[in-house]
Amino acid sequence: MTDTPSSDFDYDTRAVSAADTLTPADRYQELFVAVQMQRVFADSKTFVDCAPRQHPERILEAYRAQNSEPGFDLRGFVLEHFEVYQRQPTEFVANPDDTLAEHIDRLWPVLTRHPRQHPEFSSLLPLPHDYVVPGGRFTELYYWDSYFTMLGLDESGHCELLRSMADNFAYLIDTYGHVPNGNRSYYLSRSQPPVFALMTDLFEESGVHRANDYLPQLRKEHAFWTDGDDQLRPGESHRRCVCLADGSVLNRYWDERDTPREESYLEDVETARSSSRPAHEVYRDLRAGAESGWDFSSRWLGDPQRLSSIRTTQIIPVDLNSFLYNLERQIARLSHAKGWHDCAEAFRQRAEARLAAIDRYLWSEQHGAYFDYDWCLAKPRDNLTAATVTPLFVKLASAEQAARVAEVVRERLLAPGGLSTTEVGGSGEQWDRPNGWAPLQWMGIRGLQHYGHDALALQIEERWLKIVSLLFESESKLVEKYVLRPCTEHAGGGEYPLQDGFGWTNGVTRKLMQADPSHEAHRCRAGRCRVE
C-alpha cells in the first residue's frame, strides 16, 4: 500500500498531562501484592485507582522500612500514604414526574467527567476532553461501552459531548497505538472489541466529524489487531492473530501480560490455584477474556462450570472477526472516497479473505448459526451465544444465513426479557443465563432489521424495554445488566456487585425508545406505574 495518510488532529498537548504508563503493580511491587492478597479493600479495583499522597518511590521505601516491624498495620499504612478514590456525592434524585427518557437525559451530566486536573502518579490516563463513564465502580472511559453509550448521547442531543468523545478515542489511538480497555495504566496491555469504525459512522451521521477524518486512526487500530499476521504459517499464532490450516488468518483476544489482572488480583490468583495448568497461562486467558468484554462467560471455558478452565486465547470469536471485517470494509470505503485506490483495494481484499474464512470456520451449516472456533482443537465450539448475531449487525451474512440465524435466535435465545447471552445457566458467570446485556440487544435488534426480520427484532426490543422499565419503576434506576424475566430480582454473577448508572443501558434504552414511541415504557415513571 503506497498511501500513507497522516492524522488530521492537532491536540493541545498543554491540556493533557504527560502519560505515566507504569501500572500500580510495576510501581509498588511487593506493597501492591500485600495490599491485594490481604484484601485491604473489599474490591480489588479500589487500590489500583488510588492516588499516592507523595512520590511512589518514597512510599515504597517507607513500606520496606516499616512492614517487618511488630504491629505493622498495612491498612493504616495505605490510608496514610494513598488517597482512596471517593465517588463524588451528587444531588441527583430520580424525579417521579420524569419519563424514563427524561431520567436518562438527566443522568448524562452525572456520568460526565471533566478532566481538568490529573492526579500525579495515579493509574488514570489523561484525556484531552470530557467523557462519559459507565457508572458505579467504573469511573473511567471504557472502549466498547462508549459506542453504546454514544447512541443515547446522540439521541439526547449531546453533540458537543459526542465530539469530545470522538477526539478522545482518536487521541488514545494516536498516543498508544490502540484504544485501551479503559483509560487506566493497568488496562494498556489490552483493548476491547474494536468498535471505533462503528463510532466513526455515528460521528458522521450526527454531524460531529466526517468518518474520513479518522482514517489514520482506523488504519493504526487495524495494524494493532493484525500485528505479525503476514509472518505466520499454518498452525502458528502471534499475539492476536492465528493462521489456520488452510493459511487463512483470523483473530483472537489477547493481552500482552500473563500476570494476574491488577484490578482483580486476588481473584485471579485464586482462579489459577484451582487449575492444573501453569498459572501464567490461566492469567493470560483471564486477561484475554477481559479484552473480549465478556468477562466472564461459559463461552470461554473448557468446563462451563469452572472458570479455571478458561481458554480464551485458544478460541477464535465470531464477534471479534465480524468487527474486524467491518473495520476493513470501512478503511476500504473511506480510502476509495479519498482516491487512495491502492489502500482501498488492499483492504477490500483483506475483508473478502476474512469473510471467506468466517464462512469456512465460524459458520455452521448444520446448525444454521455462527459459532466460535477452537483453533487448538481444530473444531467449532458447540455453545451457541448471542455473538451469533454480530455478522448480521455488520452485514456480512448472506440473506440465507441471516434467515437461519433468525430462526435459531427465535427458538433458542429469545427470552421473556430479550436476547439471551448464552444457553448456559448456573455457571456463576455474569455473561451467561439468566442475564441480558444492552449491547447484545442492540446488535441483535439492528442485525435482524438489516435483513428484514422486523417482527423478531421488535419482540426483542419490546421485551428488553419492558424489563428495563420494570426495574426503573420499582427502584428508580438503570443498571449494568438484567435478569431476562419479568421480576424485580437483580442480575448477579461475576466478580463484583451489580452496578448502577449505567452508560450502555442508558444509551441503548434511550435509542430504542425513540424507535418505538408507542411502547408502554414511555408512560412509566419512577416508582409510580407498572408495565404489564
N, C-alpha and C positions, 0 to 999 in steps of 0.2 A: 504494500500500500504506500503510495507516494504522498498522499495528502496528510499533512500534519497540522490539524487545527490547534490554535492556542486559545487559552481561556480569555473570554470577554470580560471577566470580572476583575475589578480593581479594588481590593479590600483595603479599608482604612486600618492599617496594622496598628495604629496608635490606639484603636478601640479594642484591640484584642491582646491580652497578656501573652507573654511567651509561653508556649505549651510546655508543660512539665509532664513527661510521659512515664516517669518512674511510678510503678504501682505501689500500693501500701506494703505488699509482701516483699518487694525489692528493697523498699526504703527502710522498713522496720524489722525485717529479718526475724530473729528469734522472739522479739517482742510481739510481732504480728502473730506468730504461731501460738504463743502463750495465750494471747487475748482470745483468739478464735477457738483454740482447743479447750480452754477452760470456760468457754461461753460467758465471758464477762457481760455480754449483751445477749438478750434472748434472740435477736435477729442478727445473723451473721453479717448482714449488709450494713448494720449501724456503724461498726468500727471503720470499715473501708470508706465510709462517707464522712468521717470526722476530719476536722481541720486542726493541725498542730498549733499550739499556743506559742511555740518557739521553734528554732531551727531543728529539723528532724535529727540531724547528727547529734545535737546536744541531748535530745530526748533519748536516743538510743544509748548514748554514753551514760546517762543517768540511770537508765534501766539496768545496764550491765553492772554498774557500781552498786546498785541497791537490791537487786532481785534475790540475792542469796542471803540477805540479812534476815535474822529472825523476825517473824511477824510481818514480813513484807506484804502489803495489801495491793494486789495487782489492780483491782478495780479502782481503788483510791488513786493509784499512780496514773491510770489512764484518765480519770476525770480531772486530775490536776494538770496534765500536760496536753489534753486534747479538748477541743470544743465539740461537743456532741451536737450533731445537726438537730435542730428543733423545727418541726414544721411550723410555719408561721400561722398563728391563730388568725382566723378570718371571722368577719361578722356575717358570713353567708348563712342564711337560714332559708330553707325552702318556703316559698310563698304559696299558701294553699290556693290562692287565686290564679297562680300561673298554670298555663298548659305545660305539657311535657316539653314541647319545643321551646317555650319561653324559659323554662327551668334550665334547659341545656344552654340557651343563649346567655343566661346569667352566670353559668359555670365557667365560660371561657376565660374571663378575667382572673378567676380564682386559680386556674391551671396555667396561666401565662407567667413566664419568668422573664425578668428584665436584667440581663447580665451586665450591670454597670460596674460592679466591683467583684473581683475574683479572689477567693481566699488563697493565700500563698501556701504552696506545698500541699494543697488538698488534691484528692483524686479527680476533681471536676475539671474537665477540659473546657477552656474558654471558647465562647462563641461570639461572633460579632453582633448578632441581632437577637431580638426577643424570640421566644419559642414556647411551645405548649408541652407540658409534661403529662403523663398518663394520670397521675394522682396517687394518693396513698404513700407507700414506701418508695414509689418510683418518682424521684424528684429531679430527674434529668431527662434529656431528649432521648427518645428511642427511635430506632430506624423504621422498622416496618409498621409499628404502631402509628407513626406520624402520618403515613399515607391515609389510613382510615380515619384518623382524627381530622385531617385536612378536608375530607369530604364534607364534614359538618361545618368546618370553618367557612368553606366556600358557600354553603347553603345559608349560613348566618350572616354573610356579607362582610367577613373579615378579610378583605383583600390585602390590606397592608400587612396583617399578620401572616397571611399566606406568602407574601413577597419575602418577609423576613425569614420564614422557614425555608423557602426555596434557596435563598442566598446562604443560609446556614449549612444546608446539605452540600451545596457547591463548595463552600469553604472547607468542609470536612474532607471531601474527596481531593480537593487541591492540596490540602495540608498533609493528609495521612495516606493518600492513595486509595482510600476506600471509606465507606461510611461505617464507623464502629457500631457495634451492638447498641451502645449509648455513649454519651459524652462523658465518660469516666476513663481514667487511665487503665483500670483493670479490665475494660472492655475492648481495648485496642487490638488484642490478638485475634479477634473475630469480628465478623459483620453480622448481618441478619438477612432474611430473604431480600434479594436485590430488586426493590420496587421503585428505584429512582426514575426509571423510564416511565412508569405509570404516573409518577408525580409530575414529570415534565408535560405529559398530556393534560393533566389537570391545571397546571400553571398556564398553559396556552388557552385552554377552554375558558379559564377565569380572567384572562387578560392580564395576568400577573407578569409573565415573561413569555417570549416565544420559545417553543421547545428547542429550536435551533440554537438558542443562546447557550444551551447546556451540552452541546455535542462534545466539547473537550472532556467534560466530566463523565459523560456516558462512556466515552472511549477509555478513560482511565479506570472506571469501575470494571469494565469488561476485562481489561488487562489484569486486574487484581484477581478476578474469578478464574481466569484461564491461564494464569502463570504456569509455564512449563508444559503446556499441552502439546506443543509441537515437537517435544523431545521424547515422548512416550512411545513404547512399543506395546503390543497386545499383552494384557495381564499386568501392566505396570501402572503405578499411580504416583502422583506428585501433588502435594497439598490438596487443592480442591478438585483435581482432575483425575479421571480414571480412563484408561484405554482398555476397551473391551476386546473380546476375542477376534472380532472382525475388523479391528482397527478403529472403530467408532470411539469418539471421546465424549463422555458425559461427565456431569459434575456431582460432587457430594459436598456435604457440610464438613467443616474442618475448624481447627483452632491452632494457632502457632505454638501454643504451650501445652504441656502434658502434666501439669500440676493441678491440685485442687482449685476450683474456681474461688477466687478470693472472697466474693460476696456470699459464698455457700461453702466455706472451707471445711468446717466440721462435718457438715452433711456429706460432702464428697469423700472425705476420709473414711467415714463410717460405711458408705456405699462400697468403696474399694476393699475395705476389710472383709466384707461379706462375699467377695468374689474370689474365685480361684485363679483369675487372670492376673498378670502383672499390674500393679497399681497404676502405672503411668498410662497403660492402655485404657483402663477404665476412666481415668481423668480426661484423657483426650476425647473419648466418646461422650462423656458428660458435657464437656465444653462444646463439642460439635452439636450436640443436642440443643444446647442453648443458642447456638448460631441459627438453628432451624426456626426458632421462635416457638416450637412445640416442645417446651421443656416443662414436664416430660410426658411421654406417651408410650403406650404399648407398641406404637408404630416403630420405635427404635430398639425394641427389646427382643432378645432371643427367647426368653420366657416372659410372657406378658404379665406375669405376676411378680417379677423380680427386677428391680431397677439395676441391680448389679450385673445383669446380663446384657446391658446396653451395648449396642454395636453400630452406632450411628455412622461411623466412618466406613463401614462395610456396605452401606446402603446408598443406592442412587435414587434420590427422591424425585417424584414426578413434578411436584410444585416448583422446586428449585430450577429444574431444567425447563419448565414452562416459562418461568420468569426470565431466564437467560435467553430463551428463544425470542421472547418479546423484546428484550434489550437489543439483541442482534438485528431484529427487524426494524426497531426504532433507529438505530445507528445507520442502517442501510437507507431508510427513508429520508432521514434528515441530511445525510451525505449527498444523496441524489438531488435533493432540493437545492443544496449549495453548489452543485456542479462538481462535486468531488467523486467522480464516477468510478475511479479505481477502488476507493474505500467502500462505496456503495455496493459494488459488485462483490468485493471480498466478504462483506458482512451478509449479503444476500446468500452467498454460497455457504457461509457458516450456519446461517439459520436453516437452510434446506438440509444440510447434513445433520444438524441436531434434530430436526423434525423426523427425518428418516430413522435416526437412532431411537427416538422416543417411541415411534410406531413399532420398532423392532423389539425393544427391550421393556417398555413400560406399558404398552397396550396389550390387554388380554382379550383375544378374540373369543375365547371360551366363555369368559365371564362378562364380557361387554363393558369393561371399565378399565381405568388406568390404575396400575399398581406400582409401588416402588420395586426396585430390583436389587437383590443381594449379589453384588459382583464377586464376592469371595466364594460364595456357594454356587455361583453361576446359575441362579434361578430366581424367578419373581417371588416377591413376598406374597403371602396369602391373606394378609389382613387389609380389608377394604377400609379406606379412610376418606374423609371429606376432601383430601387433596386431589381426589379423582375429578373434581370439578374445575381445577385450575386450568387444564388445557382448553376448556370451554371459555373460561374467563379471558384468556389471552388469544382466543380464536385460532388455535392451531388444530383443533379437532375437525374431522370431516363431518358433514351433516349426519351420516350414518352412525359414526362414532358418538356424536352428541346425543342422538336419539337413544342409543343403547345405554349411555351413561345416565340419561334422564330416567329411564326405566329402572335401573339399578338404584338410583337415589330414591325413587318413589317406593321401591319395595324394601330397601334395606337400611337407608339412612334417614328417612323422614320421620321425625319425632313430633310429639304434640307441641313442642316449643320451637320447632325449626329444623335445621340441618344438624344431625349428629356428627360428632367429631370422629368417632370410630365405632365399631360394633362391640368393642370390648368394655365390659363393666367390671367393677370390683378390683381394678388394678391399683387403686390408690393414687394414680397419676391424674393431674388436672386436665390433660389433653386426651381424655377418654370419656366414655359414657359415665354418668348422665349429663356431663357438662356440654354447654354450647358456647360458642365464641363469635363475637360480632364480625371479625374479618372473614370467617368462613361463611357466614350467612350472606355477606355482601358478594363474595366471589361466586357462591352458588347461585344466588338470585340473578346477578348480572350475566353469568355464564350461560345459564339456561335461557335467559331472554335473548342473548345473541343468536341463538339457534331456533327461536320461535316457540320454546316450551314455556309459554307465558303462564299457563294455568298452574303448573308445578312451582314456578318461580313465585307466583302470587301466594300460593299456600305457605311456602317457607316464610315469605315476607309477613303475612298476616299472623302467623303463629309466633314469629320472633317478636313482633311489636306487642302482641298480647302478653308474652312472658315479661318483657321489659316493663310494660305498663302495670302489671300485677304487683311487681316489687316496688315500683315508684309510688303507686297509690297506697301501699301499706307501710313503706319505710322512707318515702320522700327522697330517694337517691337512685343513682345508676351505679352498677358495679362492673367488675372486670369480666366476669363470666357468670353464666346462669344454668341452673338445672332446667332441662328442657321438658318440663311438665308443669301443668298449672298447680302451683303450690307456693308457699312462702318459705320453703326450705332454701337455705343458702348453698351455693356450689362450694365443694370442698376439694380435697386432694392437693398434692404438691407440697412445696416446702415452706409456705407462708400462708397466713390467713387471707381470706377474701378481701380484696382491696376496693375501696370506694373511689369514685372520681367521675367517670373513668373515661379517659380520652377516646379510645376507639369505639366504645359503646355509644358515647355521645355522638361521635361523628357519623357512624353508620345509621343509628336510630334517627338522627336529625335528617339525614338524606332520604331515608326510606319513608319517613312521614311526609316529606314533600311530594314524594312519588305516589303516595296513597292517601290523598286528602279525605277520603271517606272513612278511614279506619277509626274505630272507636277510641284508639289511643289519643286522638286529638281532643276528645271530650274528657279525658282523665285529668284529675287534679290530685295533688299530693294528699294522701290520707282521706280523700273525700268521695271517691267513686270506685266502683268495681267494674272491671271489664269482663263481660261474660263471654 
